[in-house]
Amino acid sequence: MVLRERISEHTYVFRSSMYAKVNAGLITTPEGCILIDTLPYPEETQEIASFVRRRLRSEVKYIILTHSHADHVYGAYLFPDADVIGHLYSRKLLLTQTRPALVKARQTHPSLADVRLRLPAILMEKEAAVRLGGATLMMRHAPGHAPDVISVYYKEEKVLFASDAMMSIPYFIYGDINDLRRTLRELAEVSPLEDLVQGHGDVLLRGEVKTTIDIHLAYLDKVEAHVNEVIAKGLGKEALLSLDVEECGISRIALEGLANRLHQENLISLYTRKVKRLKQARAKQRQAAA
Ligand SMILES: [Zn+2]
């Protein structure tokens, strides 16, 4: 069962109970609905489709895909008449990464058999807006979690959909830690704001947004400082895991216990990239000296 929450007059949030508390947003207008992301499993997105059809007696006109990750895009095929909006990079990543991963995932999840990826036909780069039935949705590139993430601000009801730039734990292995810092600072500036819908996890109320963003920025600093220390001391990857997720201000049980694993992946990915960059720099120095 999908959890449905009405967070303002025309805004609903649907949360997956099957995978990592993924959130999809629904904006209702007299001229139809705008769906922001879908849920990981078709049976869950089907619940959104039935709600729109049976309860609202409406239809989805646009789907905004906030990035190309499987858990947000698999359900788009259930709305064949909706136009799909997304970032330029999403289109590319859907083709090169999400599609081959789907072929594999079908082998272990028979319920994905019918899933067909829908590619965004309306593409944006830095900023764009969509207007429908009195609702204005302002989209903005928000990289860091992944290169193609976009955030969506519903101006009339002051709701910010931050996608995976905000989840119960910052997660940047597909993106870049510095991009994520920049994006978090930009999100902190969005105003006026009533609610922030994270890509995964609870909806944040106005008063919680700034503190949560500060916690996330502090988390990133702690993770990076630890990785730098491990590298400076010449220690191996094992030493990375001595930094506990709770020491970095993030609950271990966040996202149904996934938090600790995501934290370890953050550490390893940052370490691997930094070590690689160091090696490249040393090789260059040697070349220059020779
Ligand atoms: Zn993601």
Residues whose N, C-alpha, C, O or C-beta is under 5 A from the ligand:
A	BS01	ZN	H69 D164
